[in-house]
Amino acid sequence: MADMKNNLLIYGMVLFLLGLLNGIAVPYFENPRMGLSAHLAGVQNALVLIAFGLIWKYIALSESLLRWCYRFSLYGMYSIWLSLVLAA
């Protein structure tokens, strides 16, 4: 369980960095407004992952449900950001 907490924090910081780098590339996208949306979504989703990592030890679920929540939260946050980047 501690590994999932630490991984959420690490993956959140990685997504935050990707969102910031995405912000640098906004003028170079074919659709800059969608690039800006991707930048904002990346930064906001990263903050959600970091918040999940900080409250992870207070969540009272079974181990299997925690694993599902962990996987779906990572998949969801990264797929939102990646789909917006590809749309831009």
Contacts in CASP RR format, 6 or more apart in sequence:
PFRMAT RR
TARGET T0000
AUTHOR 0000-0000-0000
METHOD contacts of the structure
MODEL  1
MADMKNNLLIYGMVLFLLGLLNGIAVPYFENPRMGLSAHLAGVQNALVLI
AFGLIWKYIALSESLLRWCYRFSLYGMYSIWLSLVLAA
1 56 0 8 1.000
1 57 0 8 1.000
1 63 0 8 1.000
1 66 0 8 1.000
2 57 0 8 1.000
4 56 0 8 1.000
4 66 0 8 1.000
4 67 0 8 1.000
4 70 0 8 1.000
5 53 0 8 1.000
5 56 0 8 1.000
5 57 0 8 1.000
7 70 0 8 1.000
8 49 0 8 1.000
8 50 0 8 1.000
8 52 0 8 1.000
8 53 0 8 1.000
8 56 0 8 1.000
8 70 0 8 1.000
8 73 0 8 1.000
8 74 0 8 1.000
9 49 0 8 1.000
9 50 0 8 1.000
9 53 0 8 1.000
9 54 0 8 1.000
11 49 0 8 1.000
11 74 0 8 1.000
11 78 0 8 1.000
12 46 0 8 1.000
12 49 0 8 1.000
12 50 0 8 1.000
12 77 0 8 1.000
13 46 0 8 1.000
13 50 0 8 1.000
14 46 0 8 1.000
15 42 0 8 1.000
15 45 0 8 1.000
15 46 0 8 1.000
15 49 0 8 1.000
15 77 0 8 1.000
15 78 0 8 1.000
15 81 0 8 1.000
16 42 0 8 1.000
16 43 0 8 1.000
16 46 0 8 1.000
16 47 0 8 1.000
16 50 0 8 1.000
18 42 0 8 1.000
18 46 0 8 1.000
18 81 0 8 1.000
19 38 0 8 1.000
19 39 0 8 1.000
19 42 0 8 1.000
19 43 0 8 1.000
19 46 0 8 1.000
19 81 0 8 1.000
20 39 0 8 1.000
20 43 0 8 1.000
22 35 0 8 1.000
22 38 0 8 1.000
22 39 0 8 1.000
22 42 0 8 1.000
22 81 0 8 1.000
22 85 0 8 1.000
23 35 0 8 1.000
23 36 0 8 1.000
23 39 0 8 1.000
25 35 0 8 1.000
26 32 0 8 1.000
26 35 0 8 1.000
26 36 0 8 1.000
26 39 0 8 1.000
29 35 0 8 1.000
29 88 0 8 1.000
30 88 0 8 1.000
31 87 0 8 1.000
31 88 0 8 1.000
32 88 0 8 1.000
34 84 0 8 1.000
34 87 0 8 1.000
34 88 0 8 1.000
35 84 0 8 1.000
35 85 0 8 1.000
35 88 0 8 1.000
37 84 0 8 1.000
37 88 0 8 1.000
38 81 0 8 1.000
38 84 0 8 1.000
38 85 0 8 1.000
38 87 0 8 1.000
38 88 0 8 1.000
41 80 0 8 1.000
41 81 0 8 1.000
41 84 0 8 1.000
42 77 0 8 1.000
42 80 0 8 1.000
42 81 0 8 1.000
42 84 0 8 1.000
45 76 0 8 1.000
45 77 0 8 1.000
45 78 0 8 1.000
45 80 0 8 1.000
45 81 0 8 1.000
46 77 0 8 1.000
48 73 0 8 1.000
48 77 0 8 1.000
49 73 0 8 1.000
49 74 0 8 1.000
49 77 0 8 1.000
52 73 0 8 1.000
59 66 0 8 1.000
59 69 0 8 1.000
61 69 0 8 1.000
END
